[in-house]
Amino acid sequence: MSTTVATTNTEGKTWSGGNEPLKASYGKMMMWFFIVTDALTFSAFLAAYGFSRFKFIDSWPIADEVFTHVPFLHGQELPMIYVAFMTFILIMSSVTMVLAVDAGHHMKKNKVTWYLFLTIIGGIIFVGSQAWEWATFIKGDYGAVQTKGGNILQFGEYKTNENGEQEFKRVAVKDFVIVSPTERTNHERKNGLWFVDEGTLPPYQIKDVVAGLEANPNILVRTQILNEEREKTILSREESLAAIKNNGKRVVEGANLEVNEYGSPLFADFFFFITGFHGFHVLSGVVINIIIWFNVILGTYERRKSYEMVEKVGLYWHFVDLVWVFVFTFFYLV
Amino acid sequence: MADTHKLEIFRGLIKFKSNTQKIWGVLILLSIVTAVEVVLGIYKPEALESHILGMKGLNWIFIILTIVKAYYITWDFMHMRDETPGLRRAVVWTGVFLICYLVFILLQEGGYVYDVYDNGFIKRDF
């Protein structure tokens, strides 16, 4: 196959790598081995996500309500837009990569250099966007109350929108709490038991939330249970007060591995784990691309008379893109 | 070394003149598919909310479009179209079989655990 040039001086030496069983060179074959195994790893993660989601199918967070932010556009709810942008960046960098491979087949060093450079830039933009997405998710936006059973109660009120319809709008905890003084200080190793750790204290106490809720008669509680229209259940005023007073345990803002203001903590755990593992792949892809890029500039492959290395790295890079296509669907769309 | 890439997509419906042109063609296709997914994801048409074979029609569309994208990324960007049938089958059949098996088991089990919570006596959320 003349699209894959490999001159490694092993021609004819059957037991030294000269034999190419499937007309693919040793390196390319090994890259395919790696890709198949890595694909199984990622599918195991996504299947585990599916397992947890099916387990809590009637209370899983709605991704459209979680990822609504776009950089520089504060306070606007634009679900999907930024993720779509990230997907496009990654597909675009896949295209520049495949163009670099193509230029390599024609031994055009300058073109390979430029296309590989653009690929690296695309990868960096993607990883940066992912970091921003993480930061936004960790910070959270409205805050919520966690119950004794570990469920999440969110707040909102009915407002009339521009079409004259009643619409449930979320209200941030910090906008209605009545803060009361507290004696409780953060436990540190130096002022208490030296062998006990404590995380950051919640920003407000439950009684602050109760006071705020009683002072604002229009605010209602929304549970994480999905109703028949696949929307979160909104409690009546009496139920809202009772839910917070009887079951409220602590105020939660944002998401981490332990709590998640958007719903099940498992959602946050899988989000961090899967997108983190993918982001790590992109990061290592960028590093490998940079190494190969320097090799291209130094003329290593020009002297080798084959740009097969670019092709092998390209396979890895496309695989990372392929995984993202699935992560995008199962985390943000379905 | 002339182009020996296979330059047809859609079973020969579209033929490209060069490999570079094919790459841009595939990019346009992938962009259209992604745009369709995003628009459907934002507007969620009522007509597609009904359940077909135990899942929302919209979700079936998303999954099928994802597989379409995966096909073109593998076949054209990763040059699977140009590899020998042996390599292609070794990679695709192995992956597809194992992934389908795993997904089936885990989703089945997840649904079962949900039923236990829903109908049984266990109520603890963990």
Interface residues (C-beta under 8 A of the other chain):
Chain A: M1 S2 T3 T4 V5 P21 L22 K23 A24 M29 W32 I35 V36 A39 L40 S43 A44 A47 A48 G50 F51 S52 R53 F54 K55 F56 I57 D58 D64 P79 M80 I81 A84 T87 F88 I91 M92 S94 V95 M97 V98 L99 V101 D102 H105 H106 G149 G150 N151 R230 E311 G314 L315 H318 F319 D321 L322 V325 F326 F328 T329 Y332 L333 V334
Chain B: M1 A2 D3 T4 H5 N19 T20 I23 W24 V26 L27 L30 S31 T34 A35 E37 V38 G41 I42 E49 N59 F62 I63 L65 T66 K69 A70 I73 T74 D76 F77 M78 H79 D82 E83 T84 G86 L87 A90 V91 T94 G95 L98 I99 L102 V103 L106 L107 E109 G110 G111 V113 Y114 Y117 D118 R124 D125 F126
